[in-house]
Amino acid sequence: MNTPFAPNTLYYGDCLDIMAGFPDGYIDLICLDPPFNSNEKYNKVFKDSGLRIDPQIKAFDDVWLWDDKSAERVARVKNAVANPASKVIAGFEGFIPQSKMLSYTSYMAERLFIMHRILKETGSIYLHCDPYASHYLKLIMDAIFGEKNYRNEIIWCYGLGGSSSKVFSRKHDIILFYTKSSNWYFDKPTMPSTSAMMAGKKKGMVDYWIDIPTINNMANERLGYPTQKPLELYERIIKASSNPGDLVLDPFAGCGTTIEAAAKNGRDVIGIDILPFALRLINRYRLAPNGITPLPIEGVPVDMDTARQLARTAPFKFQDWTISLIDGLASNPQKVGDDGIDGFGMFLNKPDNMDRKAIIVQVTGAAGSQKAKFDRLHANIRNENAAMGILITLDAQAAQHNWKHTLEPIRMGETTYVPIQCFSIDEYYRNNERWDRILTLPSLANPWTGKHMQQNILFHA
């Protein structure tokens, strides 16, 4: 993949593909918070939607799943003898065969190998994980970065979360700190006084952090993103292991905690994420409120020509991108091709005239009239017991107002909504990238939290 390398850029795509085009030894600091083993499908929001199907909404790509892709990846890593972790994965296959942990560790081994290549000799890497995976990931990090370059296992302690009557309550994450060589930059932070007193220390930061709380429901920085971490946590890491002007990379950018922390503190940044809505969130609700110029997003269309190119060369990425343009909709991670259900949404409240309140979305990147797709969506709305359908097309559908359906209109108080609506990328660009000038929708629920989705806020807790 020919990826143009540019600091202060956000990249849409798999970090494995994006980082492959980066030059050797160029990054000063890598901070990554890859998906934990949550098995979270985020479909509880749709429990009372009326849908006959089970919408599998997820906030990130599911790498905690053993499937044919996992088996192919394990074989690929084992054969990649230049990767020092190839023997580790071969060993894992012997005692945890065909497991979700083998799937995850092989996924991480491929990406960590490239991170080692692009990190400066004086650079550092911080890998955020949970205790479930930390010991497996440490073996991979030891193999790739070298056991001698292991610096710390940082324990981040927090108070929120569930409790159990059968085990000690799980209240911490692990952050593995490695360097590229024996010559690295480090500015040891001072422990806050409360933590110092609790730790019985007078000076210097220790490797267990008890002074940074996790984000609660009332926190000002909360965006409603399922895996969001506190800004203070990553500011501490960035200040300790980089200087102003250094280049910080987050290959799993998510809602942009690392990006904001680095940009606010004068560092150059690169963020990569496989979900386009996360990159829009970073620009709109991380950088802009801090007076920081939004970063260019590489890999997403910027006009009709590039939209056509994406639809032609990567139809599933085109699906995810187009659905992400409409606040309140989420992509179906099960990619089913034409005539399937490509995304979901849900009204915040039930309509006056029906028990159903789910929206289903169908996307097509084909050119020309899409009357057949409209008819298919009409059938899917009935078959799946949805309340509304949105057809997303590349070209504007001039004849759509004459297309017939037999669905009842949706009534909410004094307002009536059309049950099938069309949204085209052509109209999107002609309306200054405003979806709300094309679609008329009732208030939508945040598909990950179930709370109100304000039109001007992508996530709202």
C-alpha positions as a printed Julia matrix, in Angstrom:
461×3 Matrix{Float64}:
   0.0     0.0     0.0
   1.41    3.39   -1.02
   0.67    5.53    2.02
   2.01    9.09    2.0
   3.79    9.71    5.29
   3.02   13.05    6.92
   3.22   14.16   10.56
   0.12   15.86   11.98
  -2.18   13.64    9.95
  -4.97   11.2    10.76
  -5.17    7.98    8.75
  -8.26    5.9     8.03
  -7.48    2.19    7.78
  -5.79   -0.76    9.44
  -2.59    0.38   11.15
  -0.82   -2.67    9.7
  -1.33   -1.32    6.18
  -0.8     2.33    7.06
   2.43    1.85    9.05
   3.9    -0.35    6.29
   4.48    2.82    4.27
   6.19    4.74    7.08
   9.98    5.3     7.02
  12.34    3.51    9.4
  13.29    5.12   12.71
  11.11    8.22   12.51
   8.71    8.09   15.48
   9.79    9.39   18.91
   6.97    7.88   20.99
   4.27    5.29   20.35
   1.25    5.06   22.64
  -1.26    2.34   21.87
  -4.46    1.2    23.52
  -5.64   -1.72   21.35
  -9.0    -3.45   21.91
  -9.36   -5.21   25.26
 -11.06   -8.58   25.54
 -14.47   -7.11   26.25
 -16.49   -9.25   23.84
 -18.75   -6.2    23.81
 -21.17   -6.05   20.92
 -22.93   -2.84   22.01
 -26.3    -4.28   20.99
 -27.99   -3.83   24.38
 -29.22   -0.47   23.07
 -31.29   -2.34   20.47
 -32.94   -4.69   22.95
 -36.37   -3.06   22.64
 -36.04   -1.89   19.04
 -38.52   -4.42   17.65
 -35.98   -5.81   15.18
 -36.22   -9.51   14.34
 -32.48   -9.68   13.76
 -29.76   -9.19   16.38
 -27.83   -6.05   15.39
 -24.13   -6.55   16.14
 -22.9    -3.03   16.81
 -19.24   -2.68   17.72
 -16.95    0.25   18.29
 -13.85   -1.38   16.85
 -12.76   -4.29   14.72
 -13.22   -7.58   16.58
  -9.81   -9.24   16.83
 -10.89  -11.38   19.8
 -12.43  -14.03   17.58
 -11.01  -17.26   16.24
 -11.96  -17.7    12.59
 -10.39  -18.49    9.21
  -8.68  -15.08    9.16
  -7.08  -15.85   12.51
  -5.76  -19.19   11.26
  -4.3   -17.53    8.17
  -2.69  -14.82   10.29
  -1.1   -17.32   12.7
   0.38  -19.23    9.77
   1.64  -15.98    8.25
   3.31  -14.83   11.48
   4.94  -18.23   12.07
   6.42  -18.11    8.55
   7.66  -14.53    8.97
  11.02  -15.57   10.36
  12.3   -11.97   10.34
   9.75  -11.21   13.05
  11.29  -12.23   16.4
   7.79  -12.97   17.71
   7.22  -15.73   15.14
   8.54  -18.35   17.57
   6.44  -16.93   20.39
   3.27  -17.31   18.31
   4.33  -20.83   17.33
   4.68  -21.61   21.03
   1.3   -20.09   21.84
  -0.27  -22.25   19.16
   0.95  -25.3    21.02
  -0.82  -24.59   24.31
  -3.69  -22.22   23.39
  -4.64  -23.52   19.92
  -7.55  -21.97   18.01
  -8.28  -19.56   20.85
  -9.27  -15.9    20.96
  -5.97  -15.16   22.72
  -4.0   -16.74   19.87
  -6.03  -14.66   17.43
  -5.29  -11.48   19.37
  -1.6   -12.09   20.0
  -0.91  -12.94   16.34
  -2.74   -9.75   15.37
  -0.59   -7.71   17.77
   2.66   -9.47   16.79
   2.34   -8.32   13.18
   1.71   -4.72   14.17
   4.26   -4.46   16.98
   6.94   -5.71   14.6
   6.33   -2.73   12.3
   6.17   -0.35   15.27
   9.67   -1.46   16.24
  10.93   -0.66   12.73
   9.46    2.86   12.59
  10.47    3.83   16.16
  13.61    5.93   16.62
  16.62    4.38   18.33
  15.99    6.82   21.19
  12.24    6.2    21.14
   9.81    4.62   23.61
   6.59    2.64   23.35
   3.75    2.31   25.89
   1.29   -0.56   25.38
  -1.96   -0.26   27.36
  -3.66   -3.59   28.1
  -5.58   -5.46   30.77
  -4.28   -8.18   33.12
  -5.99  -10.81   30.98
  -3.55  -10.24   28.1
  -0.57   -8.48   29.67
   1.6   -11.55   30.28
   1.06  -12.79   26.72
   1.84   -9.37   25.27
   4.94   -9.03   27.44
   6.44  -12.14   25.84
   5.79  -10.66   22.39
   7.29   -7.32   23.44
  10.32   -9.09   24.93
  10.86  -10.88   21.62
  10.44   -7.81   19.38
  11.92   -5.0    21.5
  14.29   -7.12   23.55
  14.04   -8.16   27.17
  16.87   -5.76   28.0
  14.75   -2.86   26.75
  11.86   -3.58   29.08
  11.54   -0.58   31.45
   8.34   -0.8    33.47
   5.08   -2.56   34.03
   2.93    0.4    35.1
  -0.19   -0.37   37.13
  -2.97    2.16   36.61
  -5.44    1.78   39.5
  -8.98    3.13   39.44
 -12.13    2.9    41.52
 -15.01    2.63   39.08
 -16.35   -0.61   37.67
 -18.15   -3.67   38.97
 -17.38   -5.82   41.98
 -17.6    -9.53   42.69
 -18.37  -11.67   45.71
 -16.19  -14.51   44.39
 -12.92  -12.76   43.48
 -11.03   -9.61   44.44
 -12.48   -6.71   42.48
 -10.58   -6.04   39.27
  -9.59   -2.38   39.42
  -6.46   -1.83   37.35
  -4.97   -1.83   33.85
  -1.41   -2.59   32.77
   0.83   -0.3    30.71
   3.99   -1.96   29.36
   6.85    0.51   28.83
   9.72   -0.48   26.47
  12.4     1.46   24.63
  14.1     0.84   21.29
  17.6     0.88   22.79
  19.58    1.62   25.92
  19.68    5.33   24.99
  16.26    6.9    25.49
  14.7    10.15   26.68
  12.92   10.12   30.04
  11.84   12.99   32.29
  10.63   11.38   35.49
   7.42   13.08   36.65
   6.85   14.02   40.26
   4.21   12.1    42.13
   1.25   14.23   43.29
   1.28   14.8    47.03
  -1.8    12.68   47.85
  -0.41    9.71   45.99
   3.0    10.26   47.51
   1.55   10.14   50.99
  -0.39    6.96   50.22
   2.71    5.39   48.75
   4.87    6.49   51.65
   7.18    8.38   49.32
   8.62   11.93   49.44
   9.96   12.22   45.78
   9.54   10.8    42.21
   6.85    8.78   40.39
   6.5     5.06   41.12
   5.2     2.4    38.77
   1.69    2.18   40.21
  -0.55    5.18   39.54
  -3.42    5.69   41.95
  -4.07    9.4    41.46
  -5.77    9.38   38.03
  -9.43    8.3    38.18
 -11.16    6.65   35.26
 -13.78    8.67   33.4
 -17.16    8.66   35.14
 -20.56    9.5    33.66
 -20.32   13.13   34.81
 -16.78   13.87   33.63
 -16.49   16.92   31.38
 -14.14   15.12   28.99
 -16.47   12.14   28.55
 -17.45   11.65   24.9
 -19.39    8.41   25.28
 -16.75    6.4    23.42
 -16.68    2.87   24.88
 -12.9     2.63   25.37
 -12.1     6.23   26.33
  -9.2     6.79   28.74
  -8.46    9.9    30.85
  -6.54   12.69   29.18
  -4.32   13.09   32.27
  -3.09    9.5    31.92
  -1.65   10.07   28.46
  -0.4    13.57   29.22
   1.76   12.0    31.92
   3.2     9.46   29.49
   3.81   12.02   26.74
   5.53   14.5    29.04
   7.73   11.77   30.52
   8.91   10.24   27.24
   8.98   13.01   24.64
   9.98   16.62   24.13
   8.0    19.44   22.48
   8.32   19.02   18.73
   8.72   15.23   18.94
   6.48   12.98   16.86
   3.91   10.84   18.74
   2.03    7.98   17.07
  -1.19    6.32   18.22
  -1.95    3.4    15.89
  -5.33    2.72   17.59
  -6.43    6.33   17.93
 -10.04    5.69   19.0
 -11.57    8.89   20.32
  -8.19   10.63   20.32
  -7.01   10.87   23.93
  -3.37   10.51   22.88
  -3.83   12.9    19.96
  -5.26   15.64   22.16
  -2.67   15.1    24.9
   0.2    15.32   22.41
  -1.16   18.3    20.45
  -1.95   20.3    23.62
   1.61   19.8    24.77
   3.35   20.88   21.59
   4.09   17.49   20.03
   3.52   16.49   16.41
   1.04   13.64   16.09
  -0.12   10.82   13.85
  -3.32    8.93   14.56
  -4.62    5.81   12.82
  -8.02    4.2    13.23
 -10.04    1.63   11.34
 -13.29    3.51   11.98
 -13.83    6.82   10.17
 -16.25    8.21   12.78
 -13.44    8.11   15.37
 -11.28   10.37   13.2
 -14.09   12.89   12.74
 -14.58   12.86   16.5
 -10.92   13.7    17.09
 -11.04   16.78   14.87
 -14.44   18.03   16.01
 -14.38   17.33   19.74
 -10.72   16.9    20.69
  -8.77   19.45   18.68
 -11.2    22.19   17.67
 -12.33   22.97   21.27
  -8.67   23.49   22.19
  -8.13   25.94   19.34
  -6.03   23.38   17.44
  -6.43   23.29   13.68
  -8.16   20.04   12.59
  -5.79   17.51   11.06
  -6.14   16.26    7.48
  -7.59   12.74    7.25
  -5.78   10.53    4.77
  -7.77    7.69    3.22
 -11.25    9.22    3.27
 -12.86   10.88    0.23
 -12.73   14.65   -0.05
 -14.9    15.03   -3.17
 -16.99   13.0    -5.6
 -14.0    11.78   -7.57
 -12.3    10.3    -4.51
 -15.65    8.95   -3.26
 -16.13    7.11   -6.56
 -12.61    5.75   -6.29
 -13.21    4.42   -2.75
 -16.53    2.85   -3.8
 -14.76    1.1    -6.67
 -11.6    -0.05   -4.91
 -12.8    -0.71   -1.33
 -16.61   -1.11   -1.2
 -16.73   -2.13    2.47
 -14.64    0.87    3.49
 -17.0     2.98    1.39
 -19.91    1.5     3.36
 -18.35    2.32    6.72
 -17.36    5.82    5.64
 -20.76    6.79    4.25
 -22.62    5.48    7.32
 -20.25    7.4     9.6
 -21.28   10.66    7.93
 -24.71   10.53    9.6
 -24.53   11.06   13.35
 -26.36    8.31   15.19
 -25.79    5.48   12.7
 -23.32    2.63   13.17
 -21.98    0.12   10.65
 -22.8    -3.56   10.7
 -19.43   -5.29   11.23
 -20.76   -8.36    9.41
 -20.07   -7.38    5.82
 -22.74   -8.94    3.63
 -22.44   -7.21    0.26
 -25.27   -5.81   -1.84
 -28.87   -6.05   -0.65
 -27.84   -6.74    2.94
 -28.17   -4.56    6.03
 -25.09   -2.39    6.24
 -25.9    -0.29    9.29
 -28.28    0.45   12.14
 -29.71    3.34   14.11
 -32.47    3.79   16.65
 -34.92    6.51   17.57
 -34.52    7.88   21.07
 -38.26    7.41   21.63
 -40.84    5.13   20.08
 -43.12    6.65   17.43
 -46.72    7.34   18.37
 -48.06    4.81   15.9
 -45.77    1.78   16.31
 -43.69   -0.26   18.75
 -40.74   -0.39   16.38
 -38.02    2.25   16.53
 -35.0     0.89   14.64
 -33.5     2.26   11.42
 -31.76   -0.07    8.99
 -29.32    1.22    6.38
 -28.4    -0.08    2.95
 -25.4     1.31    1.03
 -24.57    0.99   -2.65
 -21.58    2.45   -4.46
 -22.94    1.68   -7.93
 -23.62    4.5   -10.37
 -27.0     5.44  -11.79
 -30.54    4.71  -10.65
 -30.94    2.56   -7.55
 -34.69    1.83   -7.74
 -34.03   -1.9    -7.29
 -32.06   -1.18   -4.1
 -34.91    0.99   -2.85
 -37.33   -1.91   -3.39
 -34.97   -4.3    -1.61
 -34.68   -1.94    1.36
 -38.47   -1.67    1.41
 -38.67   -5.47    1.73
 -35.95   -5.56    4.41
 -37.8    -2.99    6.54
 -40.83   -5.28    6.59
 -38.87   -8.52    6.96
 -36.76   -7.28    9.87
 -39.55   -5.31   11.59
 -37.74   -1.97   11.38
 -39.46    1.41   11.57
 -37.41    3.23    8.94
 -34.84    2.63    6.23
 -32.13    4.84    4.73
 -30.7     4.12    1.31
 -27.22    5.61    0.85
 -26.15    5.99   -2.77
 -23.27    7.52   -4.66
 -25.34    9.53   -7.12
 -28.41   11.62   -6.32
 -31.64    9.77   -7.04
 -33.69   12.34   -8.93
 -36.73   10.07   -9.32
 -36.88    8.94   -5.67
 -39.97   11.0    -4.86
 -41.94    8.96   -7.39
 -40.78    5.62   -6.02
 -43.63    3.81   -4.29
 -43.76    2.06   -0.92
 -46.51    0.7     1.33
 -45.03    1.64    4.71
 -46.9     3.8     7.16
 -45.4     7.21    7.99
 -43.71    7.69   11.34
 -45.49   10.09   13.68
 -43.91   11.71   16.7
 -46.11   14.33   18.26
 -46.82   16.99   15.64
 -44.15   15.74   13.21
 -44.45   13.06   10.54
 -41.36   11.42    9.03
 -41.01    9.61    5.71
 -40.23    5.91    6.43
 -37.74    5.44    3.56
 -35.26    8.21    2.8
 -32.38    8.48    0.34
 -29.01   10.05    1.13
 -26.49   10.52   -1.67
 -22.83   11.42   -1.51
 -23.39   13.77   -4.44
 -25.96   15.75   -2.39
 -23.71   15.55    0.68
 -20.94   17.47   -1.07
 -23.38   19.89   -2.71
 -24.8    20.69    0.75
 -21.45   21.58    2.33
 -21.12   18.15    3.97
 -24.32   18.6     6.0
 -26.34   15.38    6.21
 -29.17   17.14    8.03
 -29.96   19.18    4.92
 -30.73   15.93    3.08
 -32.36   13.7     5.7
 -35.15   14.54    8.13
 -34.81   12.24   11.13
 -36.25   12.23   14.64
 -33.91   12.37   17.63
 -31.58    9.37   17.51
 -30.04    7.37   20.33
 -26.28    7.03   20.55
 -25.89    3.44   19.26
 -23.17    2.71   21.83
 -24.71    4.26   24.94
 -28.43    4.58   24.23
 -28.35    8.19   25.42
 -29.37   11.26   23.42
 -27.44   11.89   20.22
 -27.34   15.64   19.76
 -27.0    16.83   16.21
 -23.89   18.84   16.94
 -22.23   16.23   19.17
 -21.06   12.92   17.81
 -21.03   11.19   21.19
 -22.95   12.33   24.19
 -23.0    10.4    27.45
